[in-house]
Amino acid sequence: MYIGRVSGSVVATIKIPHLVGRRLLLVNHLGLDGAETEDYDIAVDVAQAGLGDTVLVIDEGNGARQILGLDPGAVRAVIVGVVDEVELARR
């Protein structure tokens, strides 16, 4: 699981059946400083996220498939929430 920022959408006119009707968003991983890293995922959106939103992503195939109710299914990353605020403990 990680926190990321939605940086775009992915349009695919031909999809495997369990992705038909689902939004695919490009999500950049965020570091602890809140800056985008070089890592990214294409994630299925179930939280109605939008461009620029900070999101919570489950990045593990089995958990992603359980959220979408798929067995089996070719999904690894799912946006499960839009993040309002991140607070880190001071060291």
Backbone atoms as SQL, in Angstrom:
CREATE TABLE atoms (id INTEGER PRIMARY KEY, chain TEXT, resi INTEGER, resn TEXT, atom TEXT, x REAL, y REAL, z REAL);
INSERT INTO atoms VALUES
  (1, 'A', 1, 'MET', 'N', 0.849, -1.160, 0.000),
  (2, 'A', 1, 'MET', 'CA', 0.000, 0.000, 0.000),
  (3, 'A', 1, 'MET', 'C', 0.902, 1.232, 0.000),
  (4, 'A', 2, 'TYR', 'N', 0.494, 2.238, -0.733),
  (5, 'A', 2, 'TYR', 'CA', 1.280, 3.466, -0.770),
  (6, 'A', 2, 'TYR', 'C', 0.377, 4.669, -1.019),
  (7, 'A', 3, 'ILE', 'N', 0.945, 5.853, -0.831),
  (8, 'A', 3, 'ILE', 'CA', 0.251, 7.101, -1.129),
  (9, 'A', 3, 'ILE', 'C', 0.823, 7.632, -2.433),
  (10, 'A', 4, 'GLY', 'N', -0.059, 8.075, -3.311),
  (11, 'A', 4, 'GLY', 'CA', 0.373, 8.583, -4.610),
  (12, 'A', 4, 'GLY', 'C', -0.458, 9.776, -5.034),
  (13, 'A', 5, 'ARG', 'N', -0.115, 10.310, -6.200),
  (14, 'A', 5, 'ARG', 'CA', -0.859, 11.431, -6.767),
  (15, 'A', 5, 'ARG', 'C', -1.272, 11.074, -8.186),
  (16, 'A', 6, 'VAL', 'N', -2.540, 11.309, -8.482),
  (17, 'A', 6, 'VAL', 'CA', -3.061, 11.019, -9.823),
  (18, 'A', 6, 'VAL', 'C', -2.501, 12.046, -10.790),
  (19, 'A', 7, 'SER', 'N', -1.805, 11.548, -11.828),
  (20, 'A', 7, 'SER', 'CA', -1.183, 12.461, -12.791),
  (21, 'A', 7, 'SER', 'C', -1.789, 12.348, -14.184),
  (22, 'A', 8, 'GLY', 'N', -2.730, 11.439, -14.364),
  (23, 'A', 8, 'GLY', 'CA', -3.362, 11.318, -15.675),
  (24, 'A', 8, 'GLY', 'C', -4.306, 10.141, -15.733),
  (25, 'A', 9, 'SER', 'N', -4.928, 9.987, -16.887),
  (26, 'A', 9, 'SER', 'CA', -5.819, 8.848, -17.092),
  (27, 'A', 9, 'SER', 'C', -5.286, 8.018, -18.245),
  (28, 'A', 10, 'VAL', 'N', -5.715, 6.785, -18.281),
  (29, 'A', 10, 'VAL', 'CA', -5.297, 5.865, -19.338),
  (30, 'A', 10, 'VAL', 'C', -6.553, 5.445, -20.085),
  (31, 'A', 11, 'VAL', 'N', -6.533, 5.586, -21.400),
  (32, 'A', 11, 'VAL', 'CA', -7.669, 5.202, -22.228),
  (33, 'A', 11, 'VAL', 'C', -7.273, 3.983, -23.045),
  (34, 'A', 12, 'ALA', 'N', -8.073, 2.941, -22.926),
  (35, 'A', 12, 'ALA', 'CA', -7.845, 1.714, -23.693),
  (36, 'A', 12, 'ALA', 'C', -9.163, 1.343, -24.355),
  (37, 'A', 13, 'THR', 'N', -9.186, 1.322, -25.668),
  (38, 'A', 13, 'THR', 'CA', -10.432, 0.996, -26.366),
  (39, 'A', 13, 'THR', 'C', -10.713, -0.492, -26.346),
  (40, 'A', 14, 'ILE', 'N', -9.672, -1.297, -26.195),
  (41, 'A', 14, 'ILE', 'CA', -9.837, -2.741, -26.088),
  (42, 'A', 14, 'ILE', 'C', -9.278, -3.155, -24.728),
  (43, 'A', 15, 'LYS', 'N', -10.123, -3.796, -23.911),
  (44, 'A', 15, 'LYS', 'CA', -9.721, -4.205, -22.567),
  (45, 'A', 15, 'LYS', 'C', -10.124, -5.651, -22.329),
  (46, 'A', 16, 'ILE', 'N', -9.465, -6.285, -21.359),
  (47, 'A', 16, 'ILE', 'CA', -9.932, -7.590, -20.933),
  (48, 'A', 16, 'ILE', 'C', -11.289, -7.386, -20.262),
  (49, 'A', 17, 'PRO', 'N', -12.157, -8.380, -20.295),
  (50, 'A', 17, 'PRO', 'CA', -13.543, -8.189, -19.862),
  (51, 'A', 17, 'PRO', 'C', -13.724, -7.576, -18.471),
  (52, 'A', 18, 'HIS', 'N', -12.910, -7.941, -17.483),
  (53, 'A', 18, 'HIS', 'CA', -13.155, -7.405, -16.148),
  (54, 'A', 18, 'HIS', 'C', -12.692, -5.963, -15.963),
  (55, 'A', 19, 'LEU', 'N', -12.099, -5.350, -16.988),
  (56, 'A', 19, 'LEU', 'CA', -11.741, -3.929, -16.916),
  (57, 'A', 19, 'LEU', 'C', -12.706, -3.043, -17.691),
  (58, 'A', 20, 'VAL', 'N', -13.622, -3.644, -18.432),
  (59, 'A', 20, 'VAL', 'CA', -14.602, -2.861, -19.192),
  (60, 'A', 20, 'VAL', 'C', -15.471, -2.074, -18.217),
  (61, 'A', 21, 'GLY', 'N', -15.596, -0.778, -18.452),
  (62, 'A', 21, 'GLY', 'CA', -16.404, 0.083, -17.596),
  (63, 'A', 21, 'GLY', 'C', -15.684, 0.600, -16.366),
  (64, 'A', 22, 'ARG', 'N', -14.405, 0.260, -16.207),
  (65, 'A', 22, 'ARG', 'CA', -13.633, 0.730, -15.043),
  (66, 'A', 22, 'ARG', 'C', -12.634, 1.799, -15.488),
  (67, 'A', 23, 'ARG', 'N', -12.462, 2.829, -14.633),
  (68, 'A', 23, 'ARG', 'CA', -11.503, 3.899, -14.931),
  (69, 'A', 23, 'ARG', 'C', -10.099, 3.457, -14.568),
  (70, 'A', 24, 'LEU', 'N', -9.161, 3.769, -15.449),
  (71, 'A', 24, 'LEU', 'CA', -7.746, 3.500, -15.207),
  (72, 'A', 24, 'LEU', 'C', -7.035, 4.838, -15.070),
  (73, 'A', 25, 'LEU', 'N', -6.306, 5.007, -13.966),
  (74, 'A', 25, 'LEU', 'CA', -5.600, 6.265, -13.716),
  (75, 'A', 25, 'LEU', 'C', -4.113, 6.025, -13.526),
  (76, 'A', 26, 'LEU', 'N', -3.320, 6.968, -13.983),
  (77, 'A', 26, 'LEU', 'CA', -1.876, 6.933, -13.793),
  (78, 'A', 26, 'LEU', 'C', -1.563, 7.583, -12.453),
  (79, 'A', 27, 'VAL', 'N', -0.880, 6.831, -11.568),
  (80, 'A', 27, 'VAL', 'CA', -0.608, 7.311, -10.215),
  (81, 'A', 27, 'VAL', 'C', 0.897, 7.308, -9.968),
  (82, 'A', 28, 'ASN', 'N', 1.443, 8.463, -9.604),
  (83, 'A', 28, 'ASN', 'CA', 2.859, 8.571, -9.232),
  (84, 'A', 28, 'ASN', 'C', 2.989, 8.338, -7.733),
  (85, 'A', 29, 'HIS', 'N', 3.958, 7.520, -7.333),
  (86, 'A', 29, 'HIS', 'CA', 4.227, 7.284, -5.913),
  (87, 'A', 29, 'HIS', 'C', 4.744, 8.579, -5.285),
  (88, 'A', 30, 'LEU', 'N', 4.418, 8.783, -4.001),
  (89, 'A', 30, 'LEU', 'CA', 4.923, 9.937, -3.260),
  (90, 'A', 30, 'LEU', 'C', 5.888, 9.463, -2.184),
  (91, 'A', 31, 'GLY', 'N', 6.975, 10.217, -1.988),
  (92, 'A', 31, 'GLY', 'CA', 7.909, 9.942, -0.907),
  (93, 'A', 31, 'GLY', 'C', 7.402, 10.538, 0.393),
  (94, 'A', 32, 'LEU', 'N', 8.124, 10.313, 1.475),
  (95, 'A', 32, 'LEU', 'CA', 7.722, 10.851, 2.783),
  (96, 'A', 32, 'LEU', 'C', 7.699, 12.375, 2.797),
  (97, 'A', 33, 'ASP', 'N', 8.455, 12.998, 1.903),
  (98, 'A', 33, 'ASP', 'CA', 8.468, 14.454, 1.824),
  (99, 'A', 33, 'ASP', 'C', 7.314, 15.006, 0.994),
  (100, 'A', 34, 'GLY', 'N', 6.482, 14.109, 0.433),
  (101, 'A', 34, 'GLY', 'CA', 5.345, 14.529, -0.376),
  (102, 'A', 34, 'GLY', 'C', 5.675, 14.749, -1.834),
  (103, 'A', 35, 'ALA', 'N', 6.939, 14.589, -2.206),
  (104, 'A', 35, 'ALA', 'CA', 7.348, 14.781, -3.601),
  (105, 'A', 35, 'ALA', 'C', 7.154, 13.482, -4.393),
  (106, 'A', 36, 'GLU', 'N', 6.832, 13.638, -5.661),
  (107, 'A', 36, 'GLU', 'CA', 6.668, 12.475, -6.524),
  (108, 'A', 36, 'GLU', 'C', 8.005, 11.793, -6.756),
  (109, 'A', 37, 'THR', 'N', 7.991, 10.465, -6.776),
  (110, 'A', 37, 'THR', 'CA', 9.187, 9.695, -7.091),
  (111, 'A', 37, 'THR', 'C', 9.116, 9.294, -8.561),
  (112, 'A', 38, 'GLU', 'N', 10.062, 8.506, -9.013),
  (113, 'A', 38, 'GLU', 'CA', 10.054, 8.042, -10.401),
  (114, 'A', 38, 'GLU', 'C', 9.135, 6.849, -10.606),
  (115, 'A', 39, 'ASP', 'N', 8.619, 6.263, -9.523),
  (116, 'A', 39, 'ASP', 'CA', 7.762, 5.091, -9.620),
  (117, 'A', 39, 'ASP', 'C', 6.317, 5.498, -9.908),
  (118, 'A', 40, 'TYR', 'N', 5.626, 4.668, -10.673),
  (119, 'A', 40, 'TYR', 'CA', 4.220, 4.928, -10.980),
  (120, 'A', 40, 'TYR', 'C', 3.501, 3.606, -11.226),
  (121, 'A', 41, 'ASP', 'N', 2.188, 3.653, -11.193),
  (122, 'A', 41, 'ASP', 'CA', 1.339, 2.514, -11.517),
  (123, 'A', 41, 'ASP', 'C', 0.160, 2.997, -12.341),
  (124, 'A', 42, 'ILE', 'N', -0.428, 2.088, -13.078),
  (125, 'A', 42, 'ILE', 'CA', -1.737, 2.304, -13.662),
  (126, 'A', 42, 'ILE', 'C', -2.696, 1.556, -12.747),
  (127, 'A', 43, 'ALA', 'N', -3.613, 2.287, -12.130),
  (128, 'A', 43, 'ALA', 'CA', -4.482, 1.706, -11.109),
  (129, 'A', 43, 'ALA', 'C', -5.946, 1.820, -11.502),
  (130, 'A', 44, 'VAL', 'N', -6.716, 0.810, -11.118),
  (131, 'A', 44, 'VAL', 'CA', -8.167, 0.848, -11.280),
  (132, 'A', 44, 'VAL', 'C', -8.718, 1.756, -10.185),
  (133, 'A', 45, 'ASP', 'N', -9.607, 2.681, -10.556),
  (134, 'A', 45, 'ASP', 'CA', -10.145, 3.648, -9.605),
  (135, 'A', 45, 'ASP', 'C', -11.515, 3.198, -9.096),
  (136, 'A', 46, 'VAL', 'N', -11.613, 2.947, -7.788),
  (137, 'A', 46, 'VAL', 'CA', -12.912, 2.647, -7.189),
  (138, 'A', 46, 'VAL', 'C', -13.310, 3.734, -6.188),
  (139, 'A', 47, 'ALA', 'N', -12.521, 4.798, -6.099),
  (140, 'A', 47, 'ALA', 'CA', -12.761, 5.857, -5.112),
  (141, 'A', 47, 'ALA', 'C', -13.167, 7.181, -5.757),
  (142, 'A', 48, 'GLN', 'N', -13.406, 7.185, -7.056),
  (143, 'A', 48, 'GLN', 'CA', -13.780, 8.393, -7.794),
  (144, 'A', 48, 'GLN', 'C', -12.753, 9.506, -7.635),
  (145, 'A', 49, 'ALA', 'N', -11.474, 9.143, -7.778),
  (146, 'A', 49, 'ALA', 'CA', -10.376, 10.108, -7.698),
  (147, 'A', 49, 'ALA', 'C', -10.312, 10.930, -8.983),
  (148, 'A', 50, 'GLY', 'N', -9.667, 12.080, -8.885),
  (149, 'A', 50, 'GLY', 'CA', -9.517, 12.949, -10.037),
  (150, 'A', 50, 'GLY', 'C', -8.083, 13.390, -10.212),
  (151, 'A', 51, 'LEU', 'N', -7.819, 14.051, -11.311),
  (152, 'A', 51, 'LEU', 'CA', -6.485, 14.554, -11.634),
  (153, 'A', 51, 'LEU', 'C', -5.970, 15.442, -10.505),
  (154, 'A', 52, 'GLY', 'N', -4.757, 15.145, -10.010),
  (155, 'A', 52, 'GLY', 'CA', -4.137, 15.929, -8.954),
  (156, 'A', 52, 'GLY', 'C', -4.463, 15.459, -7.549),
  (157, 'A', 53, 'ASP', 'N', -5.417, 14.541, -7.405),
  (158, 'A', 53, 'ASP', 'CA', -5.776, 14.040, -6.067),
  (159, 'A', 53, 'ASP', 'C', -4.649, 13.200, -5.479),
  (160, 'A', 54, 'THR', 'N', -4.496, 13.303, -4.161),
  (161, 'A', 54, 'THR', 'CA', -3.613, 12.414, -3.423),
  (162, 'A', 54, 'THR', 'C', -4.459, 11.203, -3.039),
  (163, 'A', 55, 'VAL', 'N', -3.940, 10.007, -3.335),
  (164, 'A', 55, 'VAL', 'CA', -4.750, 8.800, -3.187),
  (165, 'A', 55, 'VAL', 'C', -4.009, 7.703, -2.425),
  (166, 'A', 56, 'LEU', 'N', -4.795, 6.783, -1.870),
  (167, 'A', 56, 'LEU', 'CA', -4.276, 5.595, -1.218),
  (168, 'A', 56, 'LEU', 'C', -4.450, 4.433, -2.191),
  (169, 'A', 57, 'VAL', 'N', -3.350, 3.723, -2.468),
  (170, 'A', 57, 'VAL', 'CA', -3.363, 2.663, -3.474),
  (171, 'A', 57, 'VAL', 'C', -2.967, 1.333, -2.829),
  (172, 'A', 58, 'ILE', 'N', -3.784, 0.325, -3.070),
  (173, 'A', 58, 'ILE', 'CA', -3.384, -1.042, -2.709),
  (174, 'A', 58, 'ILE', 'C', -2.634, -1.583, -3.909),
  (175, 'A', 59, 'ASP', 'N', -1.390, -1.948, -3.682),
  (176, 'A', 59, 'ASP', 'CA', -0.493, -2.387, -4.757),
  (177, 'A', 59, 'ASP', 'C', -0.102, -3.844, -4.520),
  (178, 'A', 60, 'GLU', 'N', -1.098, -4.693, -4.473),
  (179, 'A', 60, 'GLU', 'CA', -0.870, -6.109, -4.215),
  (180, 'A', 60, 'GLU', 'C', -2.008, -6.854, -4.889),
  (181, 'A', 61, 'GLY', 'N', -1.676, -7.744, -5.781),
  (182, 'A', 61, 'GLY', 'CA', -2.661, -8.381, -6.642),
  (183, 'A', 61, 'GLY', 'C', -3.825, -9.038, -5.935),
  (184, 'A', 62, 'ASN', 'N', -3.571, -9.838, -4.900),
  (185, 'A', 62, 'ASN', 'CA', -4.649, -10.555, -4.236),
  (186, 'A', 62, 'ASN', 'C', -5.637, -9.595, -3.586),
  (187, 'A', 63, 'GLY', 'N', -5.135, -8.582, -2.869),
  (188, 'A', 63, 'GLY', 'CA', -6.012, -7.590, -2.249),
  (189, 'A', 63, 'GLY', 'C', -6.804, -6.811, -3.287),
  (190, 'A', 64, 'ALA', 'N', -6.151, -6.456, -4.392),
  (191, 'A', 64, 'ALA', 'CA', -6.823, -5.730, -5.473),
  (192, 'A', 64, 'ALA', 'C', -7.956, -6.560, -6.060),
  (193, 'A', 65, 'ARG', 'N', -7.695, -7.827, -6.294),
  (194, 'A', 65, 'ARG', 'CA', -8.733, -8.699, -6.850),
  (195, 'A', 65, 'ARG', 'C', -9.898, -8.874, -5.876),
  (196, 'A', 66, 'GLN', 'N', -9.615, -8.937, -4.583),
  (197, 'A', 66, 'GLN', 'CA', -10.685, -9.059, -3.593),
  (198, 'A', 66, 'GLN', 'C', -11.577, -7.818, -3.586),
  (199, 'A', 67, 'ILE', 'N', -10.975, -6.643, -3.680),
  (200, 'A', 67, 'ILE', 'CA', -11.746, -5.398, -3.700),
  (201, 'A', 67, 'ILE', 'C', -12.659, -5.348, -4.911),
  (202, 'A', 68, 'LEU', 'N', -12.170, -5.816, -6.057),
  (203, 'A', 68, 'LEU', 'CA', -12.951, -5.781, -7.290),
  (204, 'A', 68, 'LEU', 'C', -13.845, -7.007, -7.455),
  (205, 'A', 69, 'GLY', 'N', -13.728, -7.969, -6.563),
  (206, 'A', 69, 'GLY', 'CA', -14.545, -9.171, -6.658),
  (207, 'A', 69, 'GLY', 'C', -14.165, -10.065, -7.817),
  (208, 'A', 70, 'LEU', 'N', -12.877, -10.144, -8.128),
  (209, 'A', 70, 'LEU', 'CA', -12.395, -10.941, -9.252),
  (210, 'A', 70, 'LEU', 'C', -11.665, -12.180, -8.759),
  (211, 'A', 71, 'ASP', 'N', -11.912, -13.300, -9.430),
  (212, 'A', 71, 'ASP', 'CA', -11.150, -14.511, -9.128),
  (213, 'A', 71, 'ASP', 'C', -11.224, -15.436, -10.324),
  (214, 'A', 72, 'PRO', 'N', -10.226, -15.533, -11.135),
  (215, 'A', 72, 'PRO', 'CA', -8.982, -14.756, -11.120),
  (216, 'A', 72, 'PRO', 'C', -9.181, -13.428, -11.835),
  (217, 'A', 73, 'GLY', 'N', -8.143, -12.638, -11.896),
  (218, 'A', 73, 'GLY', 'CA', -8.201, -11.365, -12.596),
  (219, 'A', 73, 'GLY', 'C', -6.827, -10.758, -12.708),
  (220, 'A', 74, 'ALA', 'N', -6.590, -10.045, -13.786),
  (221, 'A', 74, 'ALA', 'CA', -5.279, -9.445, -14.045),
  (222, 'A', 74, 'ALA', 'C', -5.265, -7.997, -13.569),
  (223, 'A', 75, 'VAL', 'N', -5.275, -7.812, -12.255),
  (224, 'A', 75, 'VAL', 'CA', -5.244, -6.473, -11.657),
  (225, 'A', 75, 'VAL', 'C', -4.245, -6.494, -10.518),
  (226, 'A', 76, 'ARG', 'N', -3.419, -5.460, -10.436),
  (227, 'A', 76, 'ARG', 'CA', -2.452, -5.376, -9.347),
  (228, 'A', 76, 'ARG', 'C', -2.688, -4.172, -8.452),
  (229, 'A', 77, 'ALA', 'N', -3.053, -3.021, -9.011),
  (230, 'A', 77, 'ALA', 'CA', -3.163, -1.790, -8.229),
  (231, 'A', 77, 'ALA', 'C', -4.576, -1.224, -8.307),
  (232, 'A', 78, 'VAL', 'N', -5.115, -0.830, -7.134),
  (233, 'A', 78, 'VAL', 'CA', -6.457, -0.259, -7.055),
  (234, 'A', 78, 'VAL', 'C', -6.416, 0.965, -6.151),
  (235, 'A', 79, 'ILE', 'N', -6.997, 2.070, -6.621),
  (236, 'A', 79, 'ILE', 'CA', -7.143, 3.272, -5.789),
  (237, 'A', 79, 'ILE', 'C', -8.330, 3.029, -4.873),
  (238, 'A', 80, 'VAL', 'N', -8.077, 3.010, -3.560),
  (239, 'A', 80, 'VAL', 'CA', -9.138, 2.686, -2.602),
  (240, 'A', 80, 'VAL', 'C', -9.575, 3.887, -1.767),
  (241, 'A', 81, 'GLY', 'N', -8.904, 5.028, -1.901),
  (242, 'A', 81, 'GLY', 'CA', -9.308, 6.202, -1.135),
  (243, 'A', 81, 'GLY', 'C', -8.638, 7.466, -1.610),
  (244, 'A', 82, 'VAL', 'N', -9.305, 8.582, -1.372),
  (245, 'A', 82, 'VAL', 'CA', -8.731, 9.903, -1.637),
  (246, 'A', 82, 'VAL', 'C', -8.270, 10.447, -0.288),
  (247, 'A', 83, 'VAL', 'N', -7.001, 10.843, -0.212),
  (248, 'A', 83, 'VAL', 'CA', -6.372, 11.268, 1.044),
  (249, 'A', 83, 'VAL', 'C', -6.604, 12.761, 1.255),
  (250, 'A', 84, 'ASP', 'N', -7.109, 13.106, 2.438),
  (251, 'A', 84, 'ASP', 'CA', -7.312, 14.517, 2.779),
  (252, 'A', 84, 'ASP', 'C', -6.057, 15.135, 3.364),
  (253, 'A', 85, 'GLU', 'N', -5.353, 14.364, 4.206),
  (254, 'A', 85, 'GLU', 'CA', -4.192, 14.914, 4.904),
  (255, 'A', 85, 'GLU', 'C', -3.272, 13.782, 5.318),
  (256, 'A', 86, 'VAL', 'N', -1.973, 14.062, 5.308),
  (257, 'A', 86, 'VAL', 'CA', -0.980, 13.119, 5.814),
  (258, 'A', 86, 'VAL', 'C', -0.202, 13.824, 6.925),
  (259, 'A', 87, 'GLU', 'N', -0.130, 13.193, 8.087),
  (260, 'A', 87, 'GLU', 'CA', 0.597, 13.765, 9.216),
  (261, 'A', 87, 'GLU', 'C', 1.655, 12.755, 9.660),
  (262, 'A', 88, 'LEU', 'N', 2.899, 13.184, 9.655),
  (263, 'A', 88, 'LEU', 'CA', 4.012, 12.321, 10.081),
  (264, 'A', 88, 'LEU', 'C', 4.418, 12.653, 11.502),
  (265, 'A', 89, 'ALA', 'N', 4.787, 11.624, 12.255),
  (266, 'A', 89, 'ALA', 'CA', 5.284, 11.835, 13.613),
  (267, 'A', 89, 'ALA', 'C', 6.648, 12.515, 13.541),
  (268, 'A', 90, 'ARG', 'N', 6.899, 13.430, 14.447),
  (269, 'A', 90, 'ARG', 'CA', 8.215, 14.090, 14.478),
  (270, 'A', 90, 'ARG', 'C', 9.201, 13.189, 15.164),
  (271, 'A', 91, 'ARG', 'N', 10.424, 13.213, 14.691),
  (272, 'A', 91, 'ARG', 'CA', 11.480, 12.390, 15.276),
  (273, 'A', 91, 'ARG', 'C', 12.465, 13.237, 16.018);
